[in-house]
Amino acid sequence: MMPEKERVKSRLRELIDLETEKALIGGELGYASELQEAKRLVTQEAKKLRKENPYIKFMGTCMVEGEGDPRERMKTCAAKWGEKSEEEKDALKTRDK
């Protein structure tokens, strides 16, 4: 791969990280999630798209519904996910297809 192309990709990832940090501080969790997906696509050059992960979708929804500090919301949402039974997690997988 050409060094110039790698340099551009590296700079783009840095810019996405900065914008993601601003979005998280501003409470724009949906936008931050979109930015991270864009970063992943840049990194992998969009070779293949992933199926939506039910954990990620659950966390995004839970984070938006929560109040207070984003880090505390993330911990609370992760705990809620951990409390779900395997059947509930499987139901989320099949519902999202």
C-alpha positions as CSV (number, residue, x, y, z in Angstrom):
1,M,0.0,0.0,0.0
2,M,1.3,3.5,-0.8
3,P,2.6,5.4,2.2
4,E,0.5,8.4,1.2
5,K,-2.7,6.3,1.4
6,E,-1.7,5.0,4.9
7,R,-1.0,8.6,6.0
8,V,-4.4,9.8,4.9
9,K,-6.1,6.8,6.6
10,S,-4.2,7.5,9.8
11,R,-5.1,11.2,9.8
12,L,-8.8,10.4,9.0
13,R,-8.9,8.0,12.0
14,E,-7.4,10.7,14.2
15,L,-10.0,13.2,13.1
16,I,-12.8,10.7,13.7
17,D,-11.5,10.0,17.2
18,L,-11.5,13.8,18.0
19,E,-15.0,14.2,16.6
20,T,-16.2,11.2,18.5
21,E,-14.8,12.6,21.8
22,K,-16.6,15.9,21.2
23,A,-19.8,14.0,20.4
24,L,-19.6,12.0,23.6
25,I,-18.9,15.1,25.7
26,G,-21.9,16.7,24.1
27,G,-24.1,13.7,24.8
28,E,-24.6,12.9,21.1
29,L,-24.3,9.1,21.5
30,G,-25.9,8.2,18.2
31,Y,-23.6,10.4,16.3
32,A,-20.6,9.0,18.2
33,S,-21.7,5.5,17.3
34,E,-22.0,6.5,13.6
35,L,-18.5,7.9,13.7
36,Q,-17.0,4.8,15.2
37,E,-18.7,2.7,12.4
38,A,-17.1,5.1,9.9
39,K,-13.7,4.6,11.5
40,R,-14.1,0.9,11.3
41,L,-15.0,1.1,7.7
42,V,-12.0,3.3,7.0
43,T,-9.7,0.9,8.9
44,Q,-11.0,-2.1,7.1
45,E,-11.5,-0.3,3.8
46,A,-15.2,-1.5,3.9
47,K,-14.3,-5.0,2.7
48,K,-17.3,-6.5,4.4
49,L,-20.2,-5.1,6.4
50,R,-21.0,-6.6,9.8
51,K,-24.4,-7.7,10.9
52,E,-25.8,-5.5,13.6
53,N,-24.7,-6.7,17.1
54,P,-27.6,-6.9,19.6
55,Y,-25.3,-5.9,22.5
56,I,-24.2,-2.7,20.7
57,K,-27.8,-1.9,19.8
58,F,-29.0,-2.5,23.3
59,M,-26.2,-0.4,24.8
60,G,-26.9,2.4,22.3
61,T,-30.6,2.4,23.2
62,C,-29.9,2.1,26.9
63,M,-27.4,5.0,26.9
64,V,-29.8,7.3,25.1
65,E,-32.6,6.6,27.6
66,G,-30.3,7.1,30.6
67,E,-29.5,10.3,32.4
68,G,-26.4,11.7,34.0
69,D,-22.7,11.0,33.3
70,P,-22.1,9.0,30.1
71,R,-19.6,6.7,31.9
72,E,-22.0,5.9,34.7
73,R,-24.7,5.2,32.2
74,M,-22.4,2.9,30.3
75,K,-21.7,0.9,33.5
76,T,-25.4,0.7,34.4
77,C,-26.3,-0.4,30.9
78,A,-23.6,-3.1,30.9
79,A,-24.9,-4.4,34.2
80,K,-28.4,-4.5,32.8
81,W,-27.1,-6.5,29.8
82,G,-25.3,-8.9,32.2
83,E,-28.6,-9.5,34.1
84,K,-30.4,-10.6,30.9
85,S,-30.8,-14.3,30.4
86,E,-29.5,-16.1,27.4
87,E,-33.1,-16.5,26.1
88,E,-33.6,-12.7,26.3
89,K,-30.3,-12.1,24.5
90,D,-31.3,-14.6,21.8
91,A,-34.7,-13.0,21.4
92,L,-32.9,-9.7,20.7
93,K,-30.8,-11.4,18.0
94,T,-33.8,-12.9,16.2
95,R,-35.9,-9.7,16.5
96,D,-33.2,-7.6,14.9
97,K,-32.8,-9.8,11.8
